[in-house]
Amino acid sequence: MDYAIFQTGGKQYRVKQGDTIRVESIPGDEGDAIEFDEVLMLSQDGNVSVGAPTVDGARVTTEVVGKGRGKKIIVFKYKAKTRYRRKNGHRQHYTDLRVIGISQQ
């Protein structure tokens, strides 16, 4: 089973061809191809390559499937005995990606 571990948006993802993942928002429209070259680990045909810090020449090619905003979370700040309260909401932007291919040159 071929898979790769790559990094984007400060997070690491383990993917194989055909997977759909949700990452931090990336510029691009639906249908655009995006390549990631920060591949930390690569496994192809039973051969494992571990980068130091990245694997040279390795790429993960993805296609933008969709974009959106996540569920609302409530951020509530409170300090006791000082009448300090702040209530705030936040919705994180995301991009859905489908993995097209994993390659190494």
Contacts in CASP RR format, 6 or more apart in sequence:
PFRMAT RR
TARGET T0000
AUTHOR 0000-0000-0000
METHOD contacts of the structure
MODEL  1
MDYAIFQTGGKQYRVKQGDTIRVESIPGDEGDAIEFDEVLMLSQDGNVSV
GAPTVDGARVTTEVVGKGRGKKIIVFKYKAKTRYRRKNGHRQHYTDLRVI
GISQQ
1 16 0 8 1.000
1 43 0 8 1.000
2 16 0 8 1.000
2 17 0 8 1.000
2 43 0 8 1.000
2 44 0 8 1.000
2 45 0 8 1.000
2 102 0 8 1.000
3 14 0 8 1.000
3 15 0 8 1.000
3 16 0 8 1.000
3 43 0 8 1.000
3 102 0 8 1.000
4 14 0 8 1.000
4 15 0 8 1.000
4 16 0 8 1.000
4 39 0 8 1.000
4 41 0 8 1.000
4 42 0 8 1.000
4 43 0 8 1.000
4 58 0 8 1.000
4 60 0 8 1.000
4 102 0 8 1.000
5 12 0 8 1.000
5 13 0 8 1.000
5 14 0 8 1.000
5 15 0 8 1.000
5 39 0 8 1.000
5 40 0 8 1.000
5 41 0 8 1.000
5 42 0 8 1.000
6 12 0 8 1.000
6 13 0 8 1.000
6 15 0 8 1.000
6 36 0 8 1.000
6 38 0 8 1.000
6 39 0 8 1.000
6 40 0 8 1.000
6 60 0 8 1.000
7 13 0 8 1.000
7 36 0 8 1.000
7 38 0 8 1.000
7 40 0 8 1.000
8 23 0 8 1.000
8 24 0 8 1.000
8 26 0 8 1.000
8 36 0 8 1.000
8 38 0 8 1.000
9 23 0 8 1.000
9 24 0 8 1.000
10 24 0 8 1.000
11 23 0 8 1.000
11 24 0 8 1.000
12 40 0 8 1.000
13 21 0 8 1.000
13 23 0 8 1.000
15 21 0 8 1.000
15 60 0 8 1.000
15 99 0 8 1.000
15 102 0 8 1.000
16 99 0 8 1.000
16 102 0 8 1.000
17 99 0 8 1.000
17 100 0 8 1.000
17 101 0 8 1.000
17 102 0 8 1.000
18 98 0 8 1.000
18 99 0 8 1.000
18 100 0 8 1.000
18 101 0 8 1.000
19 98 0 8 1.000
19 99 0 8 1.000
20 65 0 8 1.000
20 96 0 8 1.000
20 97 0 8 1.000
20 98 0 8 1.000
20 99 0 8 1.000
21 96 0 8 1.000
21 97 0 8 1.000
21 99 0 8 1.000
22 94 0 8 1.000
22 95 0 8 1.000
22 96 0 8 1.000
22 97 0 8 1.000
23 94 0 8 1.000
23 95 0 8 1.000
23 97 0 8 1.000
24 92 0 8 1.000
24 93 0 8 1.000
24 94 0 8 1.000
24 95 0 8 1.000
25 67 0 8 1.000
25 92 0 8 1.000
25 93 0 8 1.000
25 94 0 8 1.000
25 95 0 8 1.000
26 34 0 8 1.000
26 64 0 8 1.000
26 95 0 8 1.000
26 97 0 8 1.000
28 34 0 8 1.000
28 64 0 8 1.000
28 95 0 8 1.000
29 64 0 8 1.000
30 64 0 8 1.000
30 65 0 8 1.000
30 66 0 8 1.000
30 67 0 8 1.000
31 63 0 8 1.000
31 64 0 8 1.000
31 65 0 8 1.000
32 63 0 8 1.000
32 64 0 8 1.000
33 61 0 8 1.000
33 62 0 8 1.000
33 63 0 8 1.000
33 64 0 8 1.000
33 100 0 8 1.000
34 61 0 8 1.000
34 62 0 8 1.000
34 63 0 8 1.000
34 64 0 8 1.000
34 97 0 8 1.000
35 59 0 8 1.000
35 60 0 8 1.000
35 61 0 8 1.000
35 62 0 8 1.000
36 59 0 8 1.000
36 60 0 8 1.000
36 62 0 8 1.000
37 54 0 8 1.000
37 57 0 8 1.000
37 58 0 8 1.000
37 59 0 8 1.000
38 54 0 8 1.000
39 51 0 8 1.000
39 54 0 8 1.000
39 55 0 8 1.000
39 57 0 8 1.000
39 58 0 8 1.000
39 59 0 8 1.000
39 60 0 8 1.000
40 50 0 8 1.000
40 51 0 8 1.000
40 53 0 8 1.000
40 54 0 8 1.000
40 55 0 8 1.000
41 48 0 8 1.000
41 49 0 8 1.000
41 50 0 8 1.000
41 51 0 8 1.000
41 55 0 8 1.000
42 48 0 8 1.000
42 49 0 8 1.000
42 55 0 8 1.000
42 58 0 8 1.000
42 102 0 8 1.000
42 104 0 8 1.000
43 49 0 8 1.000
44 102 0 8 1.000
44 104 0 8 1.000
49 55 0 8 1.000
49 58 0 8 1.000
49 104 0 8 1.000
55 104 0 8 1.000
57 104 0 8 1.000
57 105 0 8 1.000
58 102 0 8 1.000
58 103 0 8 1.000
58 104 0 8 1.000
58 105 0 8 1.000
59 102 0 8 1.000
59 103 0 8 1.000
59 104 0 8 1.000
59 105 0 8 1.000
60 99 0 8 1.000
60 101 0 8 1.000
60 102 0 8 1.000
61 99 0 8 1.000
61 100 0 8 1.000
61 101 0 8 1.000
61 102 0 8 1.000
61 103 0 8 1.000
62 97 0 8 1.000
62 98 0 8 1.000
62 99 0 8 1.000
62 100 0 8 1.000
62 101 0 8 1.000
63 97 0 8 1.000
63 98 0 8 1.000
63 100 0 8 1.000
64 95 0 8 1.000
64 96 0 8 1.000
64 97 0 8 1.000
65 96 0 8 1.000
65 97 0 8 1.000
65 98 0 8 1.000
66 95 0 8 1.000
66 96 0 8 1.000
67 93 0 8 1.000
67 94 0 8 1.000
67 95 0 8 1.000
67 96 0 8 1.000
68 93 0 8 1.000
68 94 0 8 1.000
68 95 0 8 1.000
69 91 0 8 1.000
69 92 0 8 1.000
69 93 0 8 1.000
69 94 0 8 1.000
70 91 0 8 1.000
70 92 0 8 1.000
70 93 0 8 1.000
70 94 0 8 1.000
71 91 0 8 1.000
72 89 0 8 1.000
72 90 0 8 1.000
72 91 0 8 1.000
73 89 0 8 1.000
73 90 0 8 1.000
73 91 0 8 1.000
74 87 0 8 1.000
74 88 0 8 1.000
74 89 0 8 1.000
75 86 0 8 1.000
75 87 0 8 1.000
75 88 0 8 1.000
75 89 0 8 1.000
75 90 0 8 1.000
76 85 0 8 1.000
76 86 0 8 1.000
76 87 0 8 1.000
76 88 0 8 1.000
77 84 0 8 1.000
77 85 0 8 1.000
77 86 0 8 1.000
77 88 0 8 1.000
78 84 0 8 1.000
78 85 0 8 1.000
78 86 0 8 1.000
END
